[in-house]
Amino acid sequence: MKRILFIAVALIFSLTASAQESETNVNSQYQAAIRDFLQQDIQNRQKAMTKKAEQILVSLPNDQKLYDESFVSIKTNIVEDTREDGKPELNYVFDISYNCRHFEGVTDDYPSGSYLWDASNSCRAICNLTKTFVEGICNDIFSSGKEVTARITSTTDAAEIVHIDYNGEFGDFRYCPVTYNDEQIRISISQEEGLSNNAQLAYLRAQSVRNFLENNVRNLRSTHNTFYYITKSFSDIGSQYRRTSIELTVHDAFSETIKDMTADKIQDDYVDFNIPQRTDAAYNNAFVLVIANEDYNFGAVPSVPFASNDGAMMRQYFVKALGIPERQVKLINNASREEIKTLGVEWLKNNARAIAGRSADGSAAPAADLYIYYAGNGITSTTGQAYIIPNKINIDAIKALNGETRKGKTTPLSTYDITLKNKDAERLLNQCISIDSLCRWFKGTPARNITMIFDASFDGNTRSGSPMLRCEQPNKGKSKNRKANIREDVVILLAADFNKTAFSFDDQHHGFLTYYLLKEIKGAAGEIDPITYQDLFESVERNVSKESALQGKLQQISGVTGGRYKDAWQNLRLR
C-alpha cells in the first residue's frame, strides 16, 4: 500500500524532468486523476478499518459495550493545507468516535465522576481501535518524525460537582488552554484541591486519552505530537453523552513519495500514468464494451477490489494507446444483467451492423472488431460453465443466502464460504450470464473478430483468495470444468481457469491480468501494431505467473478460441 501512496503524492506535486530534484511544481495533466487515485486508497483503508471495528464490536462481551446498537464511526480524509513557508502539503485526517443508533433509555458507561479512559467501555473501545489502526492499516502514514496534531473531544453531563478526588495521575495543571462549550478558557487542576466542576472533569478525561496515546500507541512515540482539547458539558441529554472522540491529523503525510519516486519509475512501473497516445489514424472500425463490477448491492457477494480502476484504465488505454474513438468505447460500472445485455451487448451489435456492408464509394467496408472487457465476480455452475455475476441480483428466493439457514446469524454473509445446491444454484445462475450465453448473444452479428477479456475468478473465491460463493461440484475427484461453447471468431482471455483464483495486485490497484496487459501495451508505446495476441499472451502469462508466485498466490492465465482461430489466433493483432 505504501508504494501506491508513492505514486499518488509524487504526481500531485509532479516531479520535474530531473528525478534528483526535490522541488516540484503541480502538473495539471495529472492533478485530478491522482487526487482520485489517492482518495481511493484512503477510502479503501477506511472501509477496512470500519469492517475491522464492526467485527471487534460484535465479538465483545455485552458488559464491554453500551448495548447491541452501539457502533464505531471512522472517517478519514485528505486535506490540503499550506506550511508556514508557504509550500503546499497534504494532510491525512483520521477521526474515530463511539455512537449509538438510539439514545432512549441508554446511559453511557463512564461512571459518574470517573475520568480514566479504561473506566468507560466506549472510550476503551476507541482507544484500543486507534492503537490497532495506527499501528496496522495506517502504519506507513504515521511514520517516524511526522508532525501529528491530536484533537481529543471529551464530554460530561451537567450534574453539579461538589468535590471529586484527583490522585495526580497526569500531574497538576495550571491555566492550561482548552475549549469548553465552544469558549476558550484556562483550566487549573491540582491533586491537593481535586475537581469541583464539569470543565475540569471533561479535561481530565481528555488527558487520560492523551496519556494512553503517548504511552501505548507505538507510532506516536516517534512522531512530534501537539494536543488540543475540546470539552463539553451537556445539560439536555445528560449522562447519555459521557463520550470521547479522537481526531489525528498527520501533516505533510505523503512527503516521502517525492524523495522515493522518480519519473522513470512512474513511466515504467505504473500503468495508470503516462499512458501512450497514438497520433496516427484512428481505429474507426473497433467498438469496445468495458464492464467494471466492483460494488454489489447484496451481502452474499463482496466487492471486487480495484475493479473500478481496472475498468477506468482499460477504457483509457483503448482510447489513447489503441486509438479507438472515445465515443466507441463504453464503460458501465456495477452493471446488472439487463444493463449488460441492453446497454452493452446490444450497443456493440448495433454498431457492428451499422458499419457492415459497403462504403460510400462502393468498396467493401471493413467488418467491426468487437472487444468486451469484464472485471468483477464470477462463478462456475455444477456442469462446469463459467458465469459472470452481474449486479442487482434478487437473492430473496435463494434460501442459503436469505432464508431459515441464516436465522440468528449476525455476521456478514460474505464471511461465509457458501456452497449453493440444486434449486439455489439454479436460481442464482438464472440471473447471471454464462460465457456461452454472452457468445450466443452475438449470433448473426457481422464482425471480423470478437475479443473477450475476463479479469475474474470463477472458482468461488475473492481476489484475495478467501472463500466467497460457489455451486456444489459433483464428483469432486474429477474436474467437470469445460471450455466455453463459443462462436468461430471469438478469442477469450481469462485471468485464470474456471477452477482457479484470479488475484489482485494490491500495490498496483489492479487485477494481475489487467495490470500486466496494460503494462505490455504501455511498454510498446508507439509500436502497438506489431504486438500480436501471441506476444501479449506469452508476456502476460510469464509476468503474471512470476509476480503472483512471488507474492504467494500463484495465478496462471488461460485462453479459449473459436473454431476459426483454433490455430491462427496467435497472429491476430490488437488493431
GUFIGU-104286 format. One record per residue (C-alpha): x, y, z. Coordinates in steps of 0.5 Angstrom, whole numbers, plus 2048, in hexadecimal, padded with zeros to 3 digits. Layout:
residues N
<node px="X" py="Y" pz="Z"/>
...
//
This chain:
residues 575
<node px="800" py="800" pz="800"/>
<node px="806" py="805" pz="801"/>
<node px="808" py="804" pz="7FA"/>
<node px="801" py="807" pz="7F8"/>
<node px="802" py="80D" pz="7FC"/>
<node px="809" py="80E" pz="7F9"/>
<node px="805" py="80E" pz="7F2"/>
<node px="800" py="813" pz="7F4"/>
<node px="803" py="818" pz="7F8"/>
<node px="809" py="819" pz="7F4"/>
<node px="805" py="81A" pz="7EE"/>
<node px="800" py="81F" pz="7F2"/>
<node px="807" py="823" pz="7F3"/>
<node px="809" py="821" pz="7EC"/>
<node px="811" py="81F" pz="7EC"/>
<node px="815" py="823" pz="7E7"/>
<node px="819" py="820" pz="7E1"/>
<node px="81E" py="81F" pz="7E6"/>
<node px="81D" py="819" pz="7EA"/>
<node px="822" py="81C" pz="7EF"/>
<node px="81F" py="823" pz="7F0"/>
<node px="81A" py="823" pz="7F7"/>
<node px="817" py="82A" pz="7F5"/>
<node px="811" py="829" pz="7F0"/>
<node px="80B" py="82C" pz="7ED"/>
<node px="804" py="82A" pz="7ED"/>
<node px="803" py="826" pz="7E6"/>
<node px="7FC" py="828" pz="7E4"/>
<node px="7FC" py="822" pz="7DF"/>
<node px="7FC" py="81D" pz="7E5"/>
<node px="7F9" py="821" pz="7EB"/>
<node px="7F1" py="81F" pz="7EA"/>
<node px="7F3" py="818" pz="7E8"/>
<node px="7F8" py="817" pz="7EE"/>
<node px="7F3" py="81A" pz="7F3"/>
<node px="7EE" py="815" pz="7F1"/>
<node px="7F3" py="80F" pz="7F2"/>
<node px="7F6" py="812" pz="7F9"/>
<node px="7EF" py="813" pz="7FB"/>
<node px="7ED" py="80B" pz="7F9"/>
<node px="7F3" py="809" pz="7FD"/>
<node px="7F1" py="80D" pz="803"/>
<node px="7E9" py="80A" pz="802"/>
<node px="7EC" py="803" pz="802"/>
<node px="7EF" py="804" pz="808"/>
<node px="7E9" py="807" pz="80C"/>
<node px="7E5" py="801" pz="809"/>
<node px="7EA" py="7FC" pz="80C"/>
<node px="7EA" py="800" pz="813"/>
<node px="7E2" py="800" pz="813"/>
<node px="7E2" py="7F9" pz="812"/>
<node px="7E7" py="7F7" pz="817"/>
<node px="7E4" py="7FB" pz="81C"/>
<node px="7DD" py="7F8" pz="81B"/>
<node px="7E0" py="7F1" pz="81C"/>
<node px="7E3" py="7F3" pz="822"/>
<node px="7DD" py="7F6" pz="825"/>
<node px="7D9" py="7F0" pz="823"/>
<node px="7DE" py="7EC" pz="827"/>
<node px="7DE" py="7F0" pz="82D"/>
<node px="7DA" py="7ED" pz="833"/>
<node px="7D4" py="7F1" pz="835"/>
<node px="7D7" py="7F4" pz="83B"/>
<node px="7DC" py="7F7" pz="837"/>
<node px="7D7" py="7FB" pz="832"/>
<node px="7D2" py="800" pz="834"/>
<node px="7CC" py="7FC" pz="830"/>
<node px="7CB" py="7F8" pz="82A"/>
<node px="7CA" py="7FE" pz="826"/>
<node px="7D1" py="801" pz="827"/>
<node px="7D6" py="802" pz="821"/>
<node px="7DC" py="806" pz="820"/>
<node px="7DD" py="80B" pz="81B"/>
<node px="7E3" py="80C" pz="817"/>
<node px="7E4" py="812" pz="812"/>
<node px="7EB" py="813" pz="80E"/>
<node px="7EC" py="819" pz="809"/>
<node px="7F2" py="81C" pz="805"/>
<node px="7F2" py="824" pz="807"/>
<node px="7F6" py="829" pz="803"/>
<node px="7FA" py="82E" pz="807"/>
<node px="800" py="833" pz="807"/>
<node px="806" py="832" pz="80B"/>
<node px="809" py="838" pz="80F"/>
<node px="80E" py="839" pz="809"/>
<node px="808" py="83A" pz="804"/>
<node px="809" py="833" pz="801"/>
<node px="803" py="82E" pz="800"/>
<node px="802" py="828" pz="804"/>
<node px="7FD" py="822" pz="804"/>
<node px="7FB" py="820" pz="80B"/>
<node px="7F8" py="81A" pz="80D"/>
<node px="7F2" py="81A" pz="812"/>
<node px="7EF" py="814" pz="816"/>
<node px="7E9" py="815" pz="81A"/>
<node px="7E6" py="810" pz="81F"/>
<node px="7E0" py="810" pz="823"/>
<node px="7DB" py="80B" pz="827"/>
<node px="7D4" py="80C" pz="826"/>
<node px="7CD" py="809" pz="827"/>
<node px="7C8" py="809" pz="822"/>
<node px="7C2" py="80A" pz="827"/>
<node px="7C3" py="80E" pz="82E"/>
<node px="7BD" py="80D" pz="831"/>
<node px="7BE" py="809" pz="838"/>
<node px="7C5" py="809" pz="836"/>
<node px="7CA" py="80B" pz="83C"/>
<node px="7D1" py="80C" pz="83A"/>
<node px="7D6" py="808" pz="83E"/>
<node px="7DB" py="80D" pz="840"/>
<node px="7DA" py="80C" pz="848"/>
<node px="7D8" py="813" pz="84B"/>
<node px="7DE" py="817" pz="84D"/>
<node px="7E3" py="812" pz="849"/>
<node px="7E8" py="814" pz="844"/>
<node px="7EC" py="80E" pz="843"/>
<node px="7EC" py="80C" pz="83C"/>
<node px="7EB" py="805" pz="83D"/>
<node px="7E5" py="806" pz="842"/>
<node px="7E1" py="807" pz="83C"/>
<node px="7DF" py="802" pz="837"/>
<node px="7DE" py="807" pz="831"/>
<node px="7E5" py="80B" pz="833"/>
<node px="7E9" py="804" pz="834"/>
<node px="7E6" py="802" pz="82D"/>
<node px="7E8" py="808" pz="829"/>
<node px="7EF" py="808" pz="82D"/>
<node px="7F0" py="801" pz="82B"/>
<node px="7EE" py="801" pz="824"/>
<node px="7F2" py="807" pz="823"/>
<node px="7F8" py="803" pz="825"/>
<node px="7F6" py="7FE" pz="820"/>
<node px="7F5" py="802" pz="81A"/>
<node px="7FB" py="807" pz="81B"/>
<node px="800" py="801" pz="81C"/>
<node px="7FD" py="7FD" pz="817"/>
<node px="7F9" py="7FF" pz="811"/>
<node px="7FC" py="807" pz="812"/>
<node px="803" py="805" pz="814"/>
<node px="806" py="808" pz="80E"/>
<node px="802" py="80E" pz="80F"/>
<node px="804" py="80F" pz="816"/>
<node px="80C" py="80E" pz="814"/>
<node px="811" py="811" pz="819"/>
<node px="813" py="818" pz="819"/>
<node px="80C" py="81A" pz="817"/>
<node px="808" py="820" pz="81A"/>
<node px="802" py="81E" pz="81D"/>
<node px="7FC" py="822" pz="81F"/>
<node px="7F7" py="81F" pz="824"/>
<node px="7F1" py="822" pz="826"/>
<node px="7ED" py="81E" pz="82C"/>
<node px="7E6" py="81F" pz="82D"/>
<node px="7E3" py="81D" pz="834"/>
<node px="7DC" py="81F" pz="837"/>
<node px="7D9" py="81E" pz="83D"/>
<node px="7D2" py="81F" pz="840"/>
<node px="7D0" py="826" pz="843"/>
<node px="7CF" py="823" pz="84A"/>
<node px="7D1" py="827" pz="850"/>
<node px="7D8" py="825" pz="852"/>
<node px="7DA" py="827" pz="85A"/>
<node px="7E0" py="823" pz="85A"/>
<node px="7E4" py="81D" pz="856"/>
<node px="7EB" py="81B" pz="859"/>
<node px="7F0" py="81B" pz="854"/>
<node px="7F6" py="817" pz="855"/>
<node px="7FB" py="81A" pz="851"/>
<node px="7FC" py="815" pz="84B"/>
<node px="7FD" py="81A" pz="846"/>
<node px="800" py="820" pz="84A"/>
<node px="7FE" py="826" pz="84C"/>
<node px="7FB" py="82B" pz="847"/>
<node px="7FC" py="833" pz="848"/>
<node px="7F8" py="838" pz="843"/>
<node px="7F8" py="833" pz="83D"/>
<node px="7F4" py="835" pz="837"/>
<node px="7EE" py="831" pz="835"/>
<node px="7E8" py="832" pz="831"/>
<node px="7E2" py="831" pz="836"/>
<node px="7DB" py="831" pz="833"/>
<node px="7DD" py="835" pz="82D"/>
<node px="7E1" py="83A" pz="831"/>
<node px="7E9" py="83B" pz="832"/>
<node px="7EA" py="83A" pz="83A"/>
<node px="7F0" py="838" pz="83E"/>
<node px="7F0" py="832" pz="843"/>
<node px="7F4" py="831" pz="849"/>
<node px="7F3" py="82A" pz="84D"/>
<node px="7F8" py="828" pz="853"/>
<node px="7F8" py="822" pz="857"/>
<node px="7F7" py="826" pz="85D"/>
<node px="7F1" py="829" pz="85B"/>
<node px="7ED" py="824" pz="857"/>
<node px="7E8" py="825" pz="852"/>
<node px="7E2" py="82A" pz="853"/>
<node px="7DF" py="82B" pz="84C"/>
<node px="7DD" py="827" pz="846"/>
<node px="7E2" py="82B" pz="842"/>
<node px="7E8" py="828" pz="846"/>
<node px="7E5" py="821" pz="845"/>
<node px="7E4" py="821" pz="83E"/>
<node px="7EB" py="824" pz="83D"/>
<node px="7EE" py="81E" pz="842"/>
<node px="7EA" py="819" pz="83D"/>
<node px="7EE" py="81C" pz="837"/>
<node px="7F4" py="81C" pz="83B"/>
<node px="7F3" py="815" pz="83C"/>
<node px="7F2" py="813" pz="835"/>
<node px="7F9" py="817" pz="833"/>
<node px="7FC" py="813" pz="838"/>
<node px="7FA" py="80D" pz="835"/>
<node px="7FC" py="80F" pz="82E"/>
<node px="803" py="811" pz="830"/>
<node px="805" py="80B" pz="834"/>
<node px="801" py="806" pz="831"/>
<node px="801" py="807" pz="829"/>
<node px="808" py="805" pz="826"/>
<node px="808" py="80A" pz="820"/>
<node px="806" py="810" pz="825"/>
<node px="80C" py="80F" pz="829"/>
<node px="811" py="811" pz="823"/>
<node px="80C" py="817" pz="820"/>
<node px="80C" py="81E" pz="822"/>
<node px="805" py="81F" pz="825"/>
<node px="801" py="825" pz="827"/>
<node px="7FB" py="824" pz="82B"/>
<node px="7F5" py="828" pz="82B"/>
<node px="7EF" py="827" pz="830"/>
<node px="7E7" py="828" pz="82E"/>
<node px="7E3" py="827" pz="834"/>
<node px="7DB" py="828" pz="835"/>
<node px="7D6" py="827" pz="83A"/>
<node px="7CF" py="825" pz="838"/>
<node px="7C9" py="827" pz="83D"/>
<node px="7C3" py="825" pz="838"/>
<node px="7C5" py="81E" pz="837"/>
<node px="7CA" py="81D" pz="83D"/>
<node px="7CD" py="816" pz="83E"/>
<node px="7CC" py="813" pz="837"/>
<node px="7D2" py="818" pz="835"/>
<node px="7D7" py="816" pz="839"/>
<node px="7DB" py="815" pz="833"/>
<node px="7E2" py="816" pz="830"/>
<node px="7E5" py="816" pz="829"/>
<node px="7EC" py="817" pz="826"/>
<node px="7EE" py="81A" pz="81F"/>
<node px="7F5" py="819" pz="81D"/>
<node px="7F8" py="81E" pz="817"/>
<node px="7FF" py="81C" pz="814"/>
<node px="802" py="822" pz="811"/>
<node px="805" py="821" pz="80A"/>
<node px="803" py="81A" pz="80B"/>
<node px="806" py="818" pz="804"/>
<node px="80C" py="81C" pz="803"/>
<node px="811" py="815" pz="803"/>
<node px="80E" py="814" pz="7FC"/>
<node px="811" py="81A" pz="7F9"/>
<node px="818" py="817" pz="7FB"/>
<node px="817" py="810" pz="7FA"/>
<node px="813" py="810" pz="7F3"/>
<node px="816" py="812" pz="7EC"/>
<node px="814" py="814" pz="7E5"/>
<node px="817" py="80E" pz="7E3"/>
<node px="813" py="809" pz="7E8"/>
<node px="80C" py="80D" pz="7E6"/>
<node px="80E" py="80B" pz="7DF"/>
<node px="810" py="804" pz="7DF"/>
<node px="80C" py="801" pz="7E5"/>
<node px="805" py="805" pz="7E6"/>
<node px="801" py="804" pz="7E0"/>
<node px="7FC" py="809" pz="7E3"/>
<node px="800" py="80F" pz="7E1"/>
<node px="804" py="811" pz="7DB"/>
<node px="7FF" py="80D" pz="7D6"/>
<node px="802" py="80D" pz="7CF"/>
<node px="7FE" py="811" pz="7CA"/>
<node px="7FD" py="80F" pz="7C3"/>
<node px="7FE" py="814" pz="7BE"/>
<node px="7FC" py="810" pz="7B7"/>
<node px="7F6" py="80E" pz="7B4"/>
<node px="7F0" py="80D" pz="7B9"/>
<node px="7EE" py="805" pz="7BA"/>
<node px="7E7" py="807" pz="7B7"/>
<node px="7E4" py="800" pz="7B6"/>
<node px="7E5" py="7FE" pz="7BD"/>
<node px="7E0" py="7FE" pz="7C3"/>
<node px="7E1" py="7FD" pz="7CA"/>
<node px="7DD" py="7FB" pz="7D0"/>
<node px="7E0" py="7FB" pz="7D7"/>
<node px="7DC" py="7F9" pz="7DD"/>
<node px="7DF" py="7FA" pz="7E4"/>
<node px="7DB" py="7F7" pz="7E9"/>
<node px="7DF" py="7F9" pz="7F0"/>
<node px="7D9" py="7FA" pz="7F5"/>
<node px="7D3" py="7F5" pz="7F5"/>
<node px="7CC" py="7F7" pz="7F8"/>
<node px="7CB" py="7F1" pz="7FC"/>
<node px="7CF" py="7EE" pz="802"/>
<node px="7D1" py="7E7" pz="7FF"/>
<node px="7D6" py="7E9" pz="7FA"/>
<node px="7DB" py="7EE" pz="7FD"/>
<node px="7DE" py="7F4" pz="7F9"/>
<node px="7E4" py="7F3" pz="7F4"/>
<node px="7EA" py="7F7" pz="7F6"/>
<node px="7EC" py="7FB" pz="7F0"/>
<node px="7E7" py="7F9" pz="7EB"/>
<node px="7E5" py="800" pz="7EA"/>
<node px="7EC" py="802" pz="7E9"/>
<node px="7ED" py="7FD" pz="7E4"/>
<node px="7E7" py="7FF" pz="7E0"/>
<node px="7E9" py="806" pz="7E0"/>
<node px="7F0" py="805" pz="7DE"/>
<node px="7EE" py="800" pz="7D9"/>
<node px="7EA" py="805" pz="7D6"/>
<node px="7EF" py="80A" pz="7D5"/>
<node px="7F4" py="805" pz="7D2"/>
<node px="7EF" py="803" pz="7CD"/>
<node px="7EE" py="80A" pz="7CB"/>
<node px="7F5" py="80D" pz="7CC"/>
<node px="7FA" py="807" pz="7CB"/>
<node px="7F6" py="804" pz="7C5"/>
<node px="7F3" py="80A" pz="7C2"/>
<node px="7EC" py="808" pz="7C2"/>
<node px="7E7" py="80E" pz="7C2"/>
<node px="7E4" py="810" pz="7C9"/>
<node px="7DD" py="80F" pz="7C7"/>
<node px="7DE" py="808" pz="7C5"/>
<node px="7E1" py="806" pz="7CC"/>
<node px="7DB" py="805" pz="7D1"/>
<node px="7DC" py="804" pz="7D8"/>
<node px="7D7" py="801" pz="7DD"/>
<node px="7D8" py="801" pz="7E5"/>
<node px="7D5" py="7FC" pz="7E9"/>
<node px="7D0" py="7F9" pz="7E4"/>
<node px="7CA" py="7F5" pz="7E4"/>
<node px="7C9" py="7EF" pz="7DF"/>
<node px="7C4" py="7F3" pz="7DC"/>
<node px="7C8" py="7F9" pz="7DB"/>
<node px="7CE" py="7F5" pz="7D9"/>
<node px="7C9" py="7F2" pz="7D3"/>
<node px="7C6" py="7F8" pz="7D1"/>
<node px="7CA" py="7FE" pz="7D2"/>
<node px="7D1" py="7FA" pz="7D1"/>
<node px="7D0" py="7F4" pz="7CC"/>
<node px="7CA" py="7F7" pz="7C8"/>
<node px="7CE" py="7FD" pz="7C7"/>
<node px="7D4" py="7F9" pz="7C5"/>
<node px="7D0" py="7F5" pz="7C0"/>
<node px="7CC" py="7FC" pz="7BD"/>
<node px="7D3" py="7FF" pz="7BC"/>
<node px="7D5" py="7F9" pz="7B8"/>
<node px="7CF" py="7F8" pz="7B4"/>
<node px="7D0" py="800" pz="7B2"/>
<node px="7D7" py="7FF" pz="7AF"/>
<node px="7D5" py="7F9" pz="7AC"/>
<node px="7D4" py="7F8" pz="7A4"/>
<node px="7D7" py="7FD" pz="79F"/>
<node px="7DB" py="804" pz="7A0"/>
<node px="7D8" py="80A" pz="79D"/>
<node px="7DD" py="809" pz="797"/>
<node px="7DA" py="802" pz="796"/>
<node px="7E0" py="7FF" pz="798"/>
<node px="7DF" py="7F9" pz="79E"/>
<node px="7DF" py="7FC" pz="7A5"/>
<node px="7E3" py="7F9" pz="7AA"/>
<node px="7E0" py="7F5" pz="7AF"/>
<node px="7E0" py="7F7" pz="7B6"/>
<node px="7E5" py="7F5" pz="7BB"/>
<node px="7E1" py="7F4" pz="7C2"/>
<node px="7E4" py="7F4" pz="7C9"/>
<node px="7E1" py="7F2" pz="7CF"/>
<node px="7E5" py="7F3" pz="7D6"/>
<node px="7E2" py="7F1" pz="7DD"/>
<node px="7E5" py="7F2" pz="7E4"/>
<node px="7E0" py="7EF" pz="7E9"/>
<node px="7DE" py="7E9" pz="7ED"/>
<node px="7DD" py="7E2" pz="7E9"/>
<node px="7DA" py="7DB" pz="7EB"/>
<node px="7DA" py="7D4" pz="7E8"/>
<node px="7D4" py="7D0" pz="7E7"/>
<node px="7D3" py="7C9" pz="7E9"/>
<node px="7D4" py="7C7" pz="7E2"/>
<node px="7DB" py="7CB" pz="7E1"/>
<node px="7D8" py="7D1" pz="7DE"/>
<node px="7DB" py="7D8" pz="7DF"/>
<node px="7D6" py="7DD" pz="7E1"/>
<node px="7D8" py="7E5" pz="7E3"/>
<node px="7D4" py="7E7" pz="7E9"/>
<node px="7D0" py="7EE" pz="7E7"/>
<node px="7CE" py="7F3" pz="7EC"/>
<node px="7C7" py="7F4" pz="7EF"/>
<node px="7C5" py="7EC" pz="7EF"/>
<node px="7BF" py="7EB" pz="7F3"/>
<node px="7C1" py="7E6" pz="7F9"/>
<node px="7BA" py="7E5" pz="7FD"/>
<node px="7B9" py="7DE" pz="7FA"/>
<node px="7C0" py="7DB" pz="7FB"/>
<node px="7BF" py="7D8" pz="802"/>
<node px="7C6" py="7D7" pz="803"/>
<node px="7C7" py="7DF" pz="803"/>
<node px="7C1" py="7E1" pz="805"/>
<node px="7BD" py="7DC" pz="809"/>
<node px="7BC" py="7D8" pz="80F"/>
<node px="7C3" py="7D5" pz="80F"/>
<node px="7C5" py="7DD" pz="810"/>
<node px="7C1" py="7DD" pz="816"/>
<node px="7C4" py="7E0" pz="81C"/>
<node px="7CB" py="7E1" pz="819"/>
<node px="7CD" py="7E9" pz="819"/>
<node px="7D4" py="7E9" pz="816"/>
<node px="7D4" py="7EB" pz="80E"/>
<node px="7D2" py="7E6" pz="809"/>
<node px="7D9" py="7E7" pz="806"/>
<node px="7DD" py="7E4" pz="80B"/>
<node px="7DA" py="7DD" pz="80A"/>
<node px="7DC" py="7D8" pz="805"/>
<node px="7D5" py="7D7" pz="802"/>
<node px="7D4" py="7D1" pz="7FD"/>
<node px="7CD" py="7D1" pz="7F9"/>
<node px="7CA" py="7CB" pz="7F8"/>
<node px="7C5" py="7C9" pz="7F3"/>
<node px="7BF" py="7CE" pz="7F2"/>
<node px="7C3" py="7D3" pz="7F6"/>
<node px="7C9" py="7D3" pz="7F1"/>
<node px="7C4" py="7D3" pz="7EB"/>
<node px="7C0" py="7D9" pz="7EE"/>
<node px="7C7" py="7DD" pz="7EE"/>
<node px="7C9" py="7DA" pz="7E8"/>
<node px="7C3" py="7DC" pz="7E4"/>
<node px="7C5" py="7E3" pz="7E6"/>
<node px="7CC" py="7E3" pz="7E4"/>
<node px="7CF" py="7E3" pz="7DD"/>
<node px="7D3" py="7DD" pz="7DA"/>
<node px="7D9" py="7DE" pz="7D6"/>
<node px="7D5" py="7D9" pz="7D1"/>
<node px="7CF" py="7DE" pz="7D1"/>
<node px="7D3" py="7E4" pz="7D0"/>
<node px="7D6" py="7E1" pz="7CA"/>
<node px="7CF" py="7DF" pz="7C7"/>
<node px="7CC" py="7E6" pz="7C8"/>
<node px="7D1" py="7E8" pz="7C2"/>
<node px="7CE" py="7E2" pz="7BE"/>
<node px="7CD" py="7E5" pz="7B7"/>
<node px="7D1" py="7EC" pz="7B8"/>
<node px="7D5" py="7EE" pz="7B3"/>
<node px="7DC" py="7EE" pz="7B6"/>
<node px="7E3" py="7ED" pz="7B4"/>
<node px="7E5" py="7EA" pz="7BA"/>
<node px="7E3" py="7EB" pz="7C2"/>
<node px="7E8" py="7EB" pz="7C7"/>
<node px="7E5" py="7EA" pz="7CF"/>
<node px="7EA" py="7EB" pz="7D5"/>
<node px="7E7" py="7E9" pz="7DC"/>
<node px="7EB" py="7EB" pz="7E2"/>
<node px="7E7" py="7E7" pz="7E7"/>
<node px="7E7" py="7E1" pz="7EB"/>
<node px="7E2" py="7DB" pz="7E9"/>
<node px="7E4" py="7D6" pz="7EF"/>
<node px="7E0" py="7DA" pz="7F4"/>
<node px="7E6" py="7DE" pz="7F7"/>
<node px="7E7" py="7E5" pz="7F8"/>
<node px="7ED" py="7E9" pz="7F5"/>
<node px="7F0" py="7E8" pz="7FC"/>
<node px="7F0" py="7E0" pz="7FC"/>
<node px="7EA" py="7E0" pz="801"/>
<node px="7E4" py="7DC" pz="800"/>
<node px="7DE" py="7DF" pz="7FD"/>
<node px="7D8" py="7DC" pz="7FA"/>
<node px="7D8" py="7D5" pz="7F6"/>
<node px="7D4" py="7D0" pz="7F3"/>
<node px="7D5" py="7C9" pz="7F5"/>
<node px="7D9" py="7C5" pz="7F0"/>
<node px="7D7" py="7BD" pz="7F0"/>
<node px="7DD" py="7B8" pz="7EF"/>
<node px="7E2" py="7BD" pz="7F2"/>
<node px="7E7" py="7B8" pz="7F1"/>
<node px="7E6" py="7B9" pz="7E9"/>
<node px="7E6" py="7C0" pz="7E6"/>
<node px="7E0" py="7C2" pz="7E3"/>
<node px="7E2" py="7C9" pz="7E0"/>
<node px="7E2" py="7C9" pz="7D9"/>
<node px="7E3" py="7CE" pz="7D3"/>
<node px="7DE" py="7D3" pz="7D1"/>
<node px="7DA" py="7D2" pz="7CB"/>
<node px="7DC" py="7D8" pz="7C7"/>
<node px="7DB" py="7DA" pz="7C0"/>
<node px="7E0" py="7D9" pz="7BB"/>
<node px="7E3" py="7E0" pz="7BB"/>
<node px="7E4" py="7E1" pz="7C3"/>
<node px="7EA" py="7E2" pz="7C7"/>
<node px="7EA" py="7E2" pz="7CE"/>
<node px="7EF" py="7E3" pz="7D3"/>
<node px="7EE" py="7E1" pz="7DA"/>
<node px="7F1" py="7E3" pz="7E1"/>
<node px="7F1" py="7DC" pz="7E3"/>
<node px="7EE" py="7D5" pz="7E1"/>
<node px="7E7" py="7D5" pz="7E3"/>
<node px="7E9" py="7D1" pz="7EA"/>
<node px="7EF" py="7D5" pz="7EB"/>
<node px="7EF" py="7DC" pz="7EF"/>
<node px="7F1" py="7E3" pz="7EC"/>
<node px="7F4" py="7E7" pz="7F1"/>
<node px="7F5" py="7EF" pz="7F2"/>
<node px="7FC" py="7F2" pz="7F1"/>
<node px="7FB" py="7F7" pz="7F7"/>
<node px="801" py="7FB" pz="7F6"/>
<node px="7FE" py="7FD" pz="7EF"/>
<node px="7F7" py="7FE" pz="7F1"/>
<node px="7F5" py="7F9" pz="7EB"/>
<node px="7F4" py="7F1" pz="7EA"/>
<node px="7FA" py="7EE" pz="7E8"/>
<node px="7F8" py="7EC" pz="7E1"/>
<node px="7F5" py="7F4" pz="7E0"/>
<node px="7FC" py="7F7" pz="7E2"/>
<node px="800" py="7F2" pz="7DE"/>
<node px="7FC" py="7F3" pz="7D8"/>
<node px="7FC" py="7FB" pz="7D9"/>
<node px="804" py="7FA" pz="7DA"/>
<node px="805" py="7F7" pz="7D4"/>
<node px="801" py="7FC" pz="7D0"/>
<node px="805" py="801" pz="7D3"/>
<node px="80C" py="7FF" pz="7D2"/>
<node px="80A" py="7FE" pz="7CB"/>
<node px="809" py="806" pz="7CB"/>
<node px="808" py="808" pz="7C3"/>
<node px="80A" py="801" pz="7C1"/>
<node px="803" py="7FE" pz="7C2"/>
<node px="801" py="7FB" pz="7BC"/>
<node px="807" py="7F6" pz="7BC"/>
<node px="804" py="7F2" pz="7C2"/>
<node px="801" py="7EC" pz="7C0"/>
<node px="7FC" py="7E8" pz="7C5"/>
<node px="801" py="7E3" pz="7C6"/>
<node px="806" py="7E9" pz="7C8"/>
<node px="801" py="7EB" pz="7CD"/>
<node px="7FF" py="7E4" pz="7D0"/>
<node px="806" py="7E2" pz="7D1"/>
<node px="809" py="7E8" pz="7D4"/>
<node px="803" py="7E9" pz="7D9"/>
<node px="803" py="7E2" pz="7DA"/>
<node px="80A" py="7E2" pz="7DC"/>
<node px="80A" py="7E8" pz="7E0"/>
<node px="803" py="7E6" pz="7E4"/>
<node px="806" py="7E0" pz="7E6"/>
<node px="80C" py="7E2" pz="7E9"/>
<node px="80A" py="7E8" pz="7ED"/>
<node px="804" py="7E5" pz="7EF"/>
<node px="808" py="7DF" pz="7F2"/>
<node px="80D" py="7E4" pz="7F5"/>
<node px="807" py="7E6" pz="7F9"/>
<node px="805" py="7DF" pz="7FB"/>
<node px="7FF" py="7DF" pz="7F7"/>
<node px="800" py="7DB" pz="7F0"/>
<node px="7FC" py="7DD" pz="7EA"/>
<node px="7FC" py="7DB" pz="7E3"/>
<node px="7F8" py="7DE" pz="7DE"/>
<node px="7F4" py="7DA" pz="7D9"/>
<node px="7F2" py="7DB" pz="7D2"/>
<node px="7EC" py="7D8" pz="7CE"/>
<node px="7EB" py="7D9" pz="7C6"/>
<node px="7E5" py="7D7" pz="7C1"/>
<node px="7E6" py="7D2" pz="7BB"/>
<node px="7E8" py="7D7" pz="7B6"/>
<node px="7EE" py="7DA" pz="7BB"/>
<node px="7F0" py="7D3" pz="7BD"/>
<node px="7F7" py="7D3" pz="7BA"/>
<node px="7F7" py="7DA" pz="7B8"/>
<node px="7F5" py="7DF" pz="7BE"/>
<node px="7FD" py="7E0" pz="7BF"/>
<node px="7FD" py="7E4" pz="7B9"/>
<node px="7F8" py="7E9" pz="7BB"/>
<node px="7F9" py="7F0" pz="7BD"/>
<node px="7F7" py="7F5" pz="7C2"/>
<node px="7F5" py="7F9" pz="7BC"/>
//
